[in-house]
Amino acid sequence: MHASEWKIGAESVRMLELGHPWIIADTYTKRWPTGQAGQLIELADGQGRFLATALLDPQDRIVARVLSRERMRLDRAWLTKRLQAALELRHGHADLGDTTAYRLVNAEGDGLPGLTVDRYGDYLMVQIYCAGWRPYLKLVTQALGDLLAPQGIYEKSRPQKTRELEAVSDTKSYGRLLAGTAAPQRLEVRENGLLFLVSLEQGLNTGLFLDQRKNRRDLMSRVSGKRVLNLFAYTGAFSVAAASAGAVQVTSVDASPGYTEWAKANFGLNRLNPKRHEFIVGDCQKVLADLGSRGCRYDVVLMDPPSFSTTAKSRFTTRGGTSDLVAAALPLLSANGLLIASSNHQKVDTAEYLKELRRGALQAGSDLRVVGLAGQPEDFPYPVTFPEGRYLKYALCVKGS
C-alpha cells in the first residue's frame, strides 16, 4: 500500500522527527485502511512525504512501531543485521564477567521495538510485546538459531491483565518451546559468579530479573558484616548476593510461599545455609510492623516491589505505596544505615520517585540522603529519544543519625 494511505498528524510527525519510535492511535490513524497486525507500512506526513517504515498493530494503543527511517523489507537479512548489532553492543559495552544470563535484544533500545530476547545459559527467551511481531516469530527464531546456535529457544507470552494474575502466576505455564530441545524445569544460570535457578516455562517471569545484575553486584560491595532486610524478596537474588558477600544475617520477606522456597533453593545452590538466615512469608507492611514491635534492627533495608502487586489482604502501587513502605521501614534502620529503594514502574520518572522517598522520610521523621542513583545495565540500552526506555530506578539512601 502506498505511503499516502498511512498519513500521520502534525503531533505524530513532530514526535517522529524527535526520534520517538511509537505512533499512538489518534484521529489520523483512525482513517487508515484496514490492515493486519505485522503489516509493514510506510508513514507519511500531511503532504504525502515518506517518513519511516513501521510495523502495524491496529488493535493496540501504539498503532505502529518505527523500524527504520528508510524503505525496507522485514526479511532475514535485515533482521540478522539488527541482531548482530545488538550482540556487538553487549560484546563491546556490557560487563558480563562470570554471567550467563542477560538481555540480548532490548526492544526499542536495539531498533526492534516490541521485541526482547534474553539469554539464560544455553537457552534463549523471546518475548513479544505487540501483535505485529507474531507473524515474524518463525523468522526471529531462525535468525537467532543461525547466529547463536542455542540449545533451545522459548517464547514467554505476556498476558494483558498481569496485575490480576500475579497472585496465581508462579505455577501456570506461560512459556513454550519454539525450537531446539527443552530446558530442565529449573535451569541453572550464572550471574556475577553466583548461581540461580530460572524457569523458562512456568510463571509470568523466569525467577531472575536480569536488569538488576549490576545493582546486585554493587550491593555485594556494601554488606560485609551487616544485617540485611530484603522486602519483596521474590526468589531471593538480592538475598543470595548479600549472604554470599558476607552479610551476617539476611532476612527475606515475600508474600509467596512458592517464591520463598525457590529463594531457599537458590541459597542452597550457592552453598549458603538457609537456616543461618531468615525467610518470612507475609505482606511486607504487616511484617515491618511485626519486626518493629520485636525491636529488630538492620544496617541495610532493600525494597524492590513489583509496580503493582495484589495479595489477599492488600494492594501495592508505586505511586503512594512507596512512601508508606519507606515510612514503615525507616524505624527499623540503624543510624547511618542504607535504605535501597528500587522501582521498575515505567510511568513514574526519577524526579517523581524521589518525591515518594521524600514523603516517606517526612512521614517517619527521618533524615534521608541520596548517595547513589542507578538504573539498568548496559544490556538494557534505550535511545535518548525514547525516555520511556529508562524505567529502572535504584536509589541508595543513607538514614541520618
ABEGO torsion letter per residue (X at the ends): XBAAABBBBAAAAAAAAAGBABBBBBAAAAABBBBBBGBBBBBBBAAGBBABBBBBBAABABABBBABABBBBBBAAAAAAAAAAAAAAAAAABBABGBABBBABBEAAAGBBGBBBBBBEABBBBBBABAAAAAAAAAAAAAAAAAAGBABBBBBBBBABAAAAAAAAAABBABBBABEBBBBABBBBBBGGBBBBBBAABEABAGBBAAAAAAAAAAAAAABGBBBBBBGAEAGAAAAAAAAAGBABBBBBBABAAAAAAAAAAAAAAGBBAAABBBBBEBAAAAAAAAAAAGBBBABBBBBBBABBBBAABBBBABGAAAAAAAAAAAABBBGBBBBBBBABAABBAAAAAAAAAAAAAAAGBBBBBABBBBBBAABBBBAABAAABABBBBBBBBBX
